[in-house]
Amino acid sequence: MISQVVWDIAVLEEAHRLSKSYTGENKTANALKKATADAYKLLRRAYA
């Protein structure tokens, strides 16, 4: 579903939750990575 959208830019809040996307262990991170492969990405980590 998310990969059906053509993304120009992706702003990802709570980006620290996307860690380990390079290992293949995080399914959500992998889906976002694939869906936004051609988009500019802005990752924002929320601080307490």
CNS distance restraints for C-alpha pairs under 8 A (distance, minus, plus):
assign (resid   1 and name CA) (resid   5 and name CA) 7.68 0.50 0.50
assign (resid   2 and name CA) (resid  32 and name CA) 7.77 0.50 0.50
assign (resid   2 and name CA) (resid  35 and name CA) 6.35 0.50 0.50
assign (resid   3 and name CA) (resid  31 and name CA) 7.85 0.50 0.50
assign (resid   3 and name CA) (resid  32 and name CA) 7.99 0.50 0.50
assign (resid   3 and name CA) (resid  34 and name CA) 7.31 0.50 0.50
assign (resid   3 and name CA) (resid  35 and name CA) 4.31 0.50 0.50
assign (resid   3 and name CA) (resid  36 and name CA) 7.54 0.50 0.50
assign (resid   4 and name CA) (resid  35 and name CA) 7.72 0.50 0.50
assign (resid   5 and name CA) (resid  35 and name CA) 7.75 0.50 0.50
assign (resid   6 and name CA) (resid  36 and name CA) 7.96 0.50 0.50
assign (resid   7 and name CA) (resid  35 and name CA) 7.92 0.50 0.50
assign (resid   7 and name CA) (resid  36 and name CA) 6.13 0.50 0.50
assign (resid   7 and name CA) (resid  38 and name CA) 7.40 0.50 0.50
assign (resid   7 and name CA) (resid  39 and name CA) 5.54 0.50 0.50
assign (resid   8 and name CA) (resid  38 and name CA) 7.59 0.50 0.50
assign (resid   8 and name CA) (resid  39 and name CA) 4.88 0.50 0.50
assign (resid   8 and name CA) (resid  40 and name CA) 6.45 0.50 0.50
assign (resid   9 and name CA) (resid  36 and name CA) 7.98 0.50 0.50
assign (resid   9 and name CA) (resid  39 and name CA) 5.03 0.50 0.50
assign (resid   9 and name CA) (resid  40 and name CA) 4.73 0.50 0.50
assign (resid   9 and name CA) (resid  41 and name CA) 5.81 0.50 0.50
assign (resid   9 and name CA) (resid  42 and name CA) 7.73 0.50 0.50
assign (resid  10 and name CA) (resid  36 and name CA) 6.94 0.50 0.50
assign (resid  10 and name CA) (resid  39 and name CA) 6.49 0.50 0.50
assign (resid  10 and name CA) (resid  40 and name CA) 6.29 0.50 0.50
assign (resid  10 and name CA) (resid  41 and name CA) 4.89 0.50 0.50
assign (resid  10 and name CA) (resid  42 and name CA) 6.27 0.50 0.50
assign (resid  11 and name CA) (resid  41 and name CA) 6.01 0.50 0.50
assign (resid  11 and name CA) (resid  42 and name CA) 4.82 0.50 0.50
assign (resid  11 and name CA) (resid  43 and name CA) 6.06 0.50 0.50
assign (resid  11 and name CA) (resid  44 and name CA) 7.51 0.50 0.50
assign (resid  12 and name CA) (resid  41 and name CA) 7.54 0.50 0.50
assign (resid  12 and name CA) (resid  42 and name CA) 6.28 0.50 0.50
assign (resid  12 and name CA) (resid  43 and name CA) 5.03 0.50 0.50
assign (resid  12 and name CA) (resid  44 and name CA) 6.15 0.50 0.50
assign (resid  13 and name CA) (resid  43 and name CA) 6.44 0.50 0.50
assign (resid  13 and name CA) (resid  44 and name CA) 5.11 0.50 0.50
assign (resid  13 and name CA) (resid  45 and name CA) 6.31 0.50 0.50
assign (resid  13 and name CA) (resid  46 and name CA) 7.14 0.50 0.50
assign (resid  14 and name CA) (resid  18 and name CA) 7.83 0.50 0.50
assign (resid  14 and name CA) (resid  43 and name CA) 7.82 0.50 0.50
assign (resid  14 and name CA) (resid  44 and name CA) 6.17 0.50 0.50
assign (resid  14 and name CA) (resid  45 and name CA) 4.99 0.50 0.50
assign (resid  14 and name CA) (resid  46 and name CA) 5.72 0.50 0.50
assign (resid  15 and name CA) (resid  19 and name CA) 7.47 0.50 0.50
assign (resid  15 and name CA) (resid  43 and name CA) 5.52 0.50 0.50
assign (resid  15 and name CA) (resid  44 and name CA) 5.63 0.50 0.50
assign (resid  15 and name CA) (resid  45 and name CA) 5.26 0.50 0.50
assign (resid  15 and name CA) (resid  46 and name CA) 7.99 0.50 0.50
assign (resid  16 and name CA) (resid  45 and name CA) 5.96 0.50 0.50
assign (resid  18 and name CA) (resid  26 and name CA) 7.16 0.50 0.50
assign (resid  18 and name CA) (resid  28 and name CA) 7.49 0.50 0.50
assign (resid  18 and name CA) (resid  29 and name CA) 5.08 0.50 0.50
assign (resid  19 and name CA) (resid  26 and name CA) 7.58 0.50 0.50
assign (resid  19 and name CA) (resid  29 and name CA) 7.55 0.50 0.50
assign (resid  20 and name CA) (resid  24 and name CA) 7.07 0.50 0.50
assign (resid  20 and name CA) (resid  25 and name CA) 6.58 0.50 0.50
assign (resid  20 and name CA) (resid  26 and name CA) 6.30 0.50 0.50
assign (resid  21 and name CA) (resid  25 and name CA) 6.61 0.50 0.50
assign (resid  21 and name CA) (resid  26 and name CA) 5.49 0.50 0.50
assign (resid  21 and name CA) (resid  27 and name CA) 7.81 0.50 0.50
assign (resid  21 and name CA) (resid  29 and name CA) 5.30 0.50 0.50
assign (resid  21 and name CA) (resid  30 and name CA) 5.73 0.50 0.50
assign (resid  21 and name CA) (resid  33 and name CA) 7.93 0.50 0.50
assign (resid  24 and name CA) (resid  30 and name CA) 6.74 0.50 0.50
assign (resid  26 and name CA) (resid  30 and name CA) 6.22 0.50 0.50
assign (resid  27 and name CA) (resid  31 and name CA) 6.17 0.50 0.50
assign (resid  28 and name CA) (resid  32 and name CA) 6.27 0.50 0.50
assign (resid  29 and name CA) (resid  33 and name CA) 5.97 0.50 0.50
assign (resid  30 and name CA) (resid  34 and name CA) 6.12 0.50 0.50
assign (resid  31 and name CA) (resid  35 and name CA) 6.08 0.50 0.50
assign (resid  32 and name CA) (resid  36 and name CA) 5.96 0.50 0.50
assign (resid  33 and name CA) (resid  37 and name CA) 5.74 0.50 0.50
assign (resid  36 and name CA) (resid  40 and name CA) 7.92 0.50 0.50
assign (resid  36 and name CA) (resid  41 and name CA) 7.91 0.50 0.50
